[in-house]
Structures are given as structure tokens and as C-alpha cells.
Amino acid sequence: AEARLLDGGKYDILRGLFNTFELQYTFGDERDFILRRTNYQEHDVYLYPLTLTPAEVKTMLRDILHEANILHEKPRFYNSALCNCTGLLGVHANHARPGALPWWRPEQV
């Protein structure tokens, strides 16, 4: 889950609070995302490992795919504070296993 930037656009955390960027889901593996952010975008990267069973991983992936399909029909905005990359993954993890991330409790994405 990330802010959708228009060609040449730059992310700004303050602008991200005011419905400036659409929400999008991008798919890839750890290598794709980590190399892109560290080598090409020169971002600091932090990993938040989850310990999920294979069934929970499948549930989380289905939940993410379901949300991505909903966005195709009904776009939403990214929000730096409430609807951001880390928070949305927390929502999906908690859908897969309630309480997986007890610090994140929104009822829905």
C-alpha cells in the first residue's frame, strides 16, 4: 500500500494528510521493494517481521488482493497518518490473525 505519485511527482508527508495522493497497492517480493527503495530512491528501510502461519499468510494475501480490487472500482486517498503503508499492512495482518499487531486497531481498511 502506498501513495500513487503522478509522473515525476514527489511524496510529501504534509500533502499526504490532505487527499493529495490516491492509494494504490503494488505487488512484489522483499527483494523488489527493498532494492528499489534503498538503491534507487535512497530511502531508509525498516522491516517489521510478522510470524504468521501459512494459512494466515494466505488469508492476509487474499485480504490485500480483495482491497486492491475494491480500489479498482472505488478509488480512495492515501493519508500519511491514518491510511498509510504501515497502518494498512497492520489492518491486513489483524484480519489474518486478530491481535497480530495489537497497537493497530482500526476496524476496517
N, C-alpha and C positions, 0 to 999 in steps of 0.2 A: 504494500500500500504506500503510495507516495503522491506528492503533488505533481500534477501534469503541467509541465512548462511548455510554453509555445516556443517555436524555433528561436534559439538564441536567448531565450529568457533565463533569468536567474532567480533562484529562490530567495525570498526574504521572509524571515520569521514574522516580522510585524505585518507585512502584507498578507501573510498566511492566516492571520486572525480575521480577515475581512472578506472572505469569499472571493479571493482573487484567483485561486488555483482550483481547477477541478481535481477530484480524487480519481486515481487510477490504480489498478493492480498490475504489477509486472511480474512475470514468472521466469525463474531461472534457478540455478543451484548456487550454493555458497560461493563457489569459485567465480562464477559470473558476476555476482553482486560485489563481492569483496574486491576483486581486481579492478572493476570499473570505478568503484568509489575511491580506492587508495591510489591506483596508478594513473587514472585519467582525470578524476575530479579532485584529487588531492584532499579528500576528506579524512577525518579521524573516524575509525570504525570501532564499534563496541559490539561484542557478541553477548547475547543473553540466552544461554543454552536452556532448553527445556528437556525434561526427562518424561517422555510420553511413550506409551505402549504403541506397537504397530497399529492397533485398532484406533487409538486416539489420534495418531498421526493421520490416518485415513479420514477420520471424522473432521479433523481440522482442515485438511486439504479440501474436502467436499464443501465445508462451510465457506472457505475462501473463494472457491470457484462459484458457489452459489451467489455470494456477494458481488463478485466480478460480473456475473450475468445480470444481476439486478441493475448494476451501474450502467450496463449497456442500454437498458430500457429507460432508466430514470437516473440521470447523472446527479451527483452530489458534489459538494465542495469539500476540499481538504481544509482542515483547521489546525493550525500549529499547536493549539492547546488541547482540543477535545477530540479531533478526528485526524490523528496523525499516524505515522508509520508504526511506532512502538505501541501506541494505545490500541490500534486496530488489531494488531497481532495478539495483544493481550486478550482482547474480546474473543477472538477466534480460539485461542488456547483455552479460555474459560468455557467456551461452548463445547470443546472436545472433552475437557475434564473440569467440571465445576470446581473452582478454588485453585486451579493450577497456578494462577497468578493472583493471590489474594489482595494485592494492592490495587488491582484494577477491577472495578465492579459495575461498569455501565451495563444496563440490561440488554441493550441492542446496539448494533453497529451504527 
